[in-house]
Every structure is written in structure tokens, then in C-alpha cells.
């Protein structure tokens, strides 16, 4: 029989509310979260399971807006 992880190991969360993300938006596209732990990009407002989620506590997180695409950045 397969074992399952406890419910606490992964939480349903949104990156836009996580303290480990930097938020960016290009033109009118969805907001993107750059995760400082996983070093990956995610759509910030989508529900996803994450073991690293920690609530930022900021009701109005800072979002950097861009009018055009920039060269690929290292994060």
C-alpha cells in the first residue's frame, strides 16, 4: 500500500501571498512570481501545492511592472 504525505507537508497556496516570491508583470499579462527557494517562475494568482509557502502578511504586495520584455534574468 502506498504511503501518503501528511496534509501539512504541502499546502494549497498562491505565490502572490508568499513571502518567498518577487512579483513581476509584463504589459497586461498575468502577474508572475519568482520563487526565491525553488528558483522557478509561477503564475502568482494560481492555486498550487507548495511545501515552502509562508504567508507574507502584506495585503498589498509590491509588483514590478514592465512595458516591454527584457532579456532573460538569472534568479
N, C-alpha and C positions, 0 to 999 in steps of 0.2 A: 504494500500500500504506500502511495506517495505521501510524503510529509508536506505540510503547508507552513508558510511563514506566519508568524503572528500578525494580527491586524496592525500592530504598532510599527512594524518594520517598514511598511510602505503606507503613506498617507495620500489620500486624494487631495491634490493641491493645485494651485495656479501659480506659475512662476512670477506673475505680476505682484503677488503678495509676499514673495520670499526675500529674505534679507541677503541671499547669496546671488542675486541677479542684478545686472545692469540692463536698463531698458532703453531700447532704441526703436525709432520708427522712420522709415524711408517713405517720403511722399505720403500718399493716403493708404499705404499698405498696413497690415496688422502690426501691432507692436511686437517686437522680438525681444526675448530675454536671453542674455548671455550669462550662462551659469558659471560662477567662479569656482565651483567644486568639480563639476563634470567636464568643464571646458567644451561645452556644446551650446548650440542655439536652439531655442524652442519658441513656439508661438506663446506669448505671455499669458493670454487670457484663456487658454485651453486647459481643461481639467486633465491631470495626469497623475500617476502614482510616482512618488519620489521618497526615497529614504532620507534625503538630506534637507527636506523642506523645514524651514524655520520662519515663522511669521515675522515680517519686518516691523509691523506695528505702525507703519506710516500710511495714513489714509489717502495721501496724495503723493505717490512715488514720483521721483524725477524721471522724465522721459526725454532723451535727447532726440531732436527731430532733424531730419536731413531733407534737403530739396533735390538731391541727386545722389546716385550711388557713388560710393568711394571705393578705392582699392581695398582688396581683402586685408583685413587686420588680423594680427595674431592676438589671441587672448589666452 
